[in-house]
Amino acid sequence: MEPVVDLPLTIPPRSSGERLRSLHRQLRAAILEGRLQPGLRLPSTRALAEAHGVSRNTAMAAYELLLSEGYLATRQGAGTYVADVLPDLSVRRSVRERSNPHDRRLNPVWAHASEVAVPRPAPARFDFRLGIPDLRHFPLDVWRRLSGRALRSYARTPLGYGEVQGRPVLREAIARYVSYARAVACEAEDITVTAGAQQAFDLVARILVTPTRTVVAVENPGYPPVRKVFEAAGAQVVAVPVDEEGLVVERLPANAAVICVTPSHQFPLGCAMSARRRAALLEWAHARGAVIIEDDYDAEFRFGGRPLDALQTLDRSESVFYVGTFSKSLFPALRLGFAVAPGWAQRALGEAKRYADSHCSPIVQETLAAFIAEGHLARHVRRMRRVYAARREVLLKGLRTQLAQWLEPVPSVAGLHLTALARTEVDFTALVESAYQQEVSVYPVDRYRLGRSRISGLAFGYGALESEDIVLALGRLREILAS
């Protein structure tokens, strides 16, 4: 049955051209003034159009504007509702500025914010957000001292443009670090320092993609920001399923020119690509002249078992771009990552970096180089591995006891998150909303998929949650699921 909303609306004449703007403005005002309460179900666009004498297209456009501004929310199969948490005034102003005919000029890839990337208006007390390290343990005093030293050294040096590939001292430090931490065989000249791993993906997309022609295979479910940069570059992105051994090589499209994988700790499922599957992927790429982008985003944190060799280490045909980041091992605001590129691509990658932003901050690079060279990074990773291992065990125990009726953990021995797949049918959309009302933020695997996928479950990031908080949060989830 259609909900009844007794709301007087004044609709301008058809000839005025103001019907959409007026309807949108009046509905928004009713929400802001509390006449339409948070959580209230609204009439369908057909019912709204009939009740107020406007076309259904006008009603649909008004709802779409309010959805994009954060005033409305949709629930699958249940209709349209007034949002539980309304955007603040600054957000409303910025969105209102964007809501004009000029937005049709935008690249559609960037025109609409991704649900994965946009956090909730207010952070939950217990947030299982993926990929967030614990910043409270970071040795900020050491970093401050090294940063001051870098600044003093620059007082004696002209502050001009830096090296496109990155400071030689940092590239040498990275080469030594990844050689013993991940057995990646590279030299300093093979490395390009980037503004985080995301810029590395963007630069690689720029040099590898010919718009509308290049086919790029991505994991499904997988990491949406990688998919985004290739879509924006004009690639034909194809989703390839994953199983307990990682990317299913047999399902790769025959014309794939680029393959994006997370073999050490599949995002978001958490499994590691098996040795058999790694060999098959490298053989497939070599036979077809394809390129592999290996995203090794949090493999420093291992909690058992012998680490499998990186694809870059096993590569014998210069097929692999190895991408790393310091966002997980140090802190996200650092915005430094790197790409180890095959020899044939290094010049092109450097040129792409030159025209993207010329170079990363020399002072930050010098600081990080000293932090690595003096052993602070290795010590910090060892310390945090113990911290995260304890939290991981608490999370695993809770999943296997409190939530065992509904969820089954995916076997995983690395990284800063665990994923648990559904044992029974669960309405994860409703669960996420109910959990947020109980101060818990959880993340369904569904939001990381492209198109259809039979995989359903929750991903739990434990990097920034204390063990006690994990126990409390899982207890609240159990109460919701049980009810």
ZAMARGU-4260 file (C-alpha; in steps of 0.2 Angstrom, whole numbers, plus 5000, padded with zeros to 4 digits):
<rodrens>
0) 5000/5000/5000 | 5006/5017/4995 | 5011/5028/5010 | 5000/5044/5013 | 5010/5060/5015
5) 4999/5075/5018 | 5010/5088/5012 | 5003/5104/5003 | 5014/5108/4988 | 5012/5123/4976
10) 5016/5118/4958 | 5020/5132/4946 | 5011/5132/4929 | 5018/5120/4916 | 5023/5134/4905
15) 5035/5142/4918 | 5048/5129/4917 | 5050/5129/4936 | 5041/5114/4940 | 5056/5103/4944
20) 5065/5116/4954 | 5050/5121/4964 | 5045/5103/4968 | 5063/5099/4973 | 5064/5115/4984
25) 5048/5112/4993 | 5052/5093/4997 | 5069/5098/5003 | 5062/5112/5014 | 5049/5100/5022
30) 5063/5088/5026 | 5074/5101/5034 | 5059/5109/5044 | 5055/5091/5051 | 5038/5090/5042
35) 5045/5074/5033 | 5053/5065/5047 | 5069/5054/5045 | 5065/5036/5041 | 5048/5041/5033
40) 5043/5031/5018 | 5038/5042/5003 | 5026/5039/4990 | 5032/5031/4974 | 5036/5044/4960
45) 5020/5038/4951 | 5009/5042/4966 | 5018/5059/4969 | 5015/5064/4951 | 4997/5059/4951
50) 4993/5068/4968 | 5001/5084/4962 | 4998/5085/4944 | 5016/5084/4938 | 5024/5072/4925
55) 5032/5056/4932 | 5049/5061/4925 | 5048/5077/4935 | 5044/5067/4951 | 5058/5055/4947
60) 5071/5070/4944 | 5066/5078/4960 | 5069/5062/4970 | 5085/5059/4961 | 5091/5076/4966
65) 5087/5073/4984 | 5095/5056/4984 | 5111/5064/4977 | 5111/5077/4991 | 5109/5065/5005
70) 5091/5069/5010 | 5083/5053/5004 | 5089/5035/5004 | 5083/5019/4995 | 5080/5002/5002
75) 5080/4988/4990 | 5063/4982/4986 | 5056/4993/5000 | 5055/5011/4992 | 5061/5028/4995
80) 5064/5035/5013 | 5069/5051/5021 | 5087/5049/5026 | 5091/5044/5044 | 5106/5056/5045
85) 5104/5072/5035 | 5119/5081/5027 | 5126/5097/5035 | 5124/5114/5027 | 5141/5115/5019
90) 5137/5098/5010 | 5120/5105/5005 | 5127/5120/4997 | 5141/5111/4988 | 5128/5099/4981
95) 5116/5112/4976 | 5130/5121/4966 | 5133/5105/4957 | 5115/5102/4953 | 5114/5111/4936
100) 5114/5106/4918 | 5133/5108/4917 | 5135/5091/4927 | 5131/5082/4910 | 5149/5088/4904
105) 5157/5077/4918 | 5165/5060/4914 | 5151/5049/4921 | 5164/5039/4930 | 5167/5053/4942
110) 5150/5061/4941 | 5143/5051/4955 | 5151/5048/4972 | 5154/5029/4975 | 5145/5021/4990
115) 5161/5012/4994 | 5172/5028/4995 | 5159/5040/5005 | 5159/5037/5024 | 5144/5040/5034
120) 5141/5058/5040 | 5145/5053/5058 | 5158/5039/5062 | 5152/5024/5072 | 5160/5021/5089
125) 5164/5003/5083 | 5170/5005/5065 | 5176/4989/5056 | 5182/5000/5041 | 5195/4991/5030
130) 5213/4996/5027 | 5214/5008/5042 | 5230/5005/5053 | 5231/5010/5072 | 5239/5027/5072
135) 5241/5027/5091 | 5256/5016/5090 | 5265/5026/5077 | 5282/5033/5083 | 5278/5051/5080
140) 5293/5057/5090 | 5305/5048/5078 | 5296/5054/5063 | 5296/5072/5069 | 5315/5071/5072
145) 5319/5064/5055 | 5307/5077/5047 | 5316/5091/5056 | 5333/5084/5050 | 5326/5083/5032
150) 5321/5101/5033 | 5337/5107/5040 | 5346/5099/5025 | 5335/5108/5013 | 5340/5124/5021
155) 5357/5122/5012 | 5349/5116/4996 | 5339/5126/4983 | 5321/5122/4984 | 5318/5118/4966
160) 5309/5104/4957 | 5313/5086/4962 | 5316/5070/4953 | 5301/5063/4943 | 5305/5045/4949
165) 5308/5050/4967 | 5323/5054/4978 | 5337/5042/4974 | 5339/5039/4993 | 5321/5034/4995
170) 5321/5022/4980 | 5336/5014/4986 | 5329/5012/5003 | 5313/5005/4996 | 5322/4992/4985
175) 5332/4986/5000 | 5316/4985/5010 | 5305/4975/4998 | 5319/4963/4994 | 5320/4956/5011
180) 5302/4960/5017 | 5293/4953/5001 | 5308/4945/4991 | 5304/4957/4977 | 5319/4958/4965
185) 5322/4976/4960 | 5335/4990/4959 | 5332/5008/4963 | 5330/5013/4945 | 5316/5001/4943
190) 5305/5011/4956 | 5294/5026/4953 | 5288/5034/4969 | 5270/5039/4969 | 5257/5049/4979
195) 5251/5033/4987 | 5246/5017/4978 | 5231/5025/4970 | 5242/5036/4960 | 5252/5021/4954
200) 5237/5013/4947 | 5232/5029/4939 | 5249/5031/4931 | 5249/5013/4925 | 5232/5015/4917
205) 5238/5031/4908 | 5252/5022/4900 | 5243/5005/4896 | 5226/5010/4891 | 5220/5014/4873
210) 5202/5021/4876 | 5188/5009/4870 | 5201/4996/4865 | 5210/4990/4880 | 5202/4976/4890
215) 5206/4976/4908 | 5202/4961/4919 | 5198/4964/4938 | 5194/4953/4952 | 5176/4951/4957
220) 5173/4956/4971 | 5188/4967/4970 | 5195/4984/4975 | 5184/4998/4967 | 5197/5012/4966
225) 5207/5002/4954 | 5192/4998/4943 | 5188/5017/4943 | 5204/5023/4936 | 5204/5010/4922
230) 5186/5015/4918 | 5190/5033/4918 | 5205/5030/4906 | 5193/5022/4894 | 5196/5004/4896
235) 5184/4990/4894 | 5183/4983/4912 | 5178/4965/4913 | 5175/4956/4930 | 5183/4939/4933
240) 5177/4928/4948 | 5188/4923/4962 | 5187/4907/4973 | 5197/4900/4987 | 5213/4900/4977
245) 5211/4918/4970 | 5208/4924/4953 | 5200/4911/4942 | 5213/4911/4927 | 5201/4900/4916
250) 5188/4914/4916 | 5200/4927/4910 | 5193/4935/4893 | 5205/4930/4879 | 5208/4948/4874
255) 5212/4954/4891 | 5228/4966/4890 | 5229/4970/4908 | 5225/4960/4924 | 5223/4968/4941
260) 5225/4956/4956 | 5228/4956/4974 | 5237/4939/4976 | 5244/4941/4994 | 5228/4945/5002
265) 5213/4946/4990 | 5203/4961/4992 | 5190/4959/5000 | 5189/4941/5003 | 5206/4939/5011
270) 5212/4923/5003 | 5229/4921/4996 | 5232/4916/4977 | 5239/4898/4977 | 5256/4894/4970
275) 5247/4884/4956 | 5236/4898/4951 | 5251/4910/4952 | 5260/4900/4939 | 5245/4898/4928
280) 5242/4917/4928 | 5260/4921/4924 | 5259/4908/4910 | 5243/4915/4903 | 5250/4933/4903
285) 5266/4927/4895 | 5257/4918/4881 | 5246/4932/4876 | 5258/4947/4880 | 5246/4953/4894
290) 5252/4964/4909 | 5248/4960/4927 | 5246/4973/4940 | 5250/4966/4957 | 5243/4976/4971
295) 5252/4971/4987 | 5244/4983/4999 | 5245/4975/5017 | 5256/4959/5015 | 5269/4965/5028
300) 5257/4959/5041 | 5257/4940/5041 | 5251/4929/5055 | 5257/4912/5050 | 5263/4901/5036
305) 5277/4904/5024 | 5273/4918/5012 | 5271/4914/4994 | 5283/4922/4982 | 5276/4938/4974
310) 5271/4937/4956 | 5285/4950/4952 | 5298/4938/4960 | 5291/4924/4949 | 5290/4934/4933
315) 5302/4929/4919 | 5294/4939/4905 | 5293/4957/4912 | 5274/4956/4913 | 5272/4962/4931
320) 5270/4979/4938 | 5272/4978/4957 | 5263/4991/4967 | 5266/4995/4986 | 5260/5008/4998
325) 5265/5014/5015 | 5247/5019/5020 | 5245/5002/5030 | 5262/5000/5037 | 5264/5018/5043
330) 5249/5030/5040 | 5237/5035/5026 | 5240/5054/5026 | 5258/5050/5021 | 5252/5048/5003
335) 5268/5039/4997 | 5268/5023/4987 | 5278/5015/4973 | 5278/5005/4958 | 5291/4993/4952
340) 5289/4993/4933 | 5297/4982/4920 | 5311/4990/4910 | 5301/4993/4895 | 5288/5004/4904
345) 5299/5014/4916 | 5302/5029/4904 | 5283/5030/4900 | 5279/5029/4918 | 5291/5043/4922
350) 5283/5054/4909 | 5266/5050/4915 | 5271/5055/4933 | 5280/5071/4926 | 5263/5077/4918
355) 5253/5071/4933 | 5261/5081/4947 | 5280/5082/4943 | 5286/5074/4959 | 5281/5070/4977
360) 5287/5080/4992 | 5306/5079/4993 | 5305/5083/5012 | 5293/5069/5015 | 5303/5057/5004
365) 5319/5061/5013 | 5310/5058/5030 | 5304/5041/5024 | 5320/5036/5017 | 5329/5039/5034
370) 5314/5030/5043 | 5317/5015/5032 | 5336/5015/5032 | 5338/5017/5051 | 5327/5002/5054
375) 5312/5011/5061 | 5300/5004/5048 | 5305/4986/5051 | 5303/4988/5070 | 5286/4997/5068
380) 5280/4983/5057 | 5286/4969/5069 | 5277/4978/5084 | 5261/4981/5075 | 5261/4963/5068
385) 5260/4957/5087 | 5246/4970/5090 | 5236/4965/5075 | 5238/4947/5078 | 5230/4948/5095
390) 5215/4958/5088 | 5213/4945/5074 | 5212/4931/5086 | 5199/4940/5096 | 5189/4943/5080
395) 5191/4925/5073 | 5185/4918/5090 | 5170/4930/5090 | 5165/4925/5072 | 5167/4906/5076
400) 5157/4908/5092 | 5145/4923/5093 | 5141/4924/5075 | 5144/4906/5069 | 5126/4903/5065
405) 5126/4916/5052 | 5144/4919/5046 | 5159/4908/5042 | 5177/4916/5041 | 5187/4914/5025
410) 5204/4906/5029 | 5217/4920/5029 | 5234/4923/5036 | 5238/4941/5032 | 5232/4959/5031
415) 5221/4970/5042 | 5204/4963/5038 | 5195/4947/5039 | 5180/4942/5029 | 5166/4930/5034
420) 5154/4923/5021 | 5135/4920/5024 | 5130/4903/5030 | 5112/4907/5028 | 5102/4921/5019
425) 5105/4937/5028 | 5098/4954/5023 | 5114/4963/5024 | 5107/4980/5019 | 5095/4980/5034
430) 5109/4973/5045 | 5121/4988/5041 | 5107/5000/5045 | 5103/4992/5061 | 5121/4990/5066
435) 5124/5008/5063 | 5110/5013/5075 | 5119/5002/5088 | 5136/5012/5084 | 5143/4998/5074
440) 5149/5000/5056 | 5151/4984/5045 | 5154/4982/5027 | 5145/4970/5016 | 5155/4961/5002
445) 5142/4965/4990 | 5148/4983/4989 | 5165/4977/4982 | 5157/4967/4967 | 5154/4972/4949
450) 5138/4966/4942 | 5131/4949/4948 | 5140/4939/4961 | 5135/4924/4972 | 5147/4929/4986
455) 5138/4937/5001 | 5145/4941/5018 | 5154/4955/5029 | 5172/4961/5029 | 5179/4966/5046
460) 5194/4978/5047 | 5202/4976/5064 | 5217/4988/5062 | 5209/5003/5072 | 5199/4993/5084
465) 5205/4987/5101 | 5201/4969/5106 | 5188/4975/5119 | 5179/4985/5106 | 5179/4970/5094
470) 5171/4959/5107 | 5157/4973/5111 | 5154/4976/5093 | 5152/4957/5089 | 5140/4956/5103
475) 5129/4969/5096 | 5129/4961/5079 | 5124/4945/5087 | 5109/4953/5096 | 5103/4961/5079
480) 5105/4945/5069 | 5096/4935/5083 | 5082/4947/5083
</rodrens>
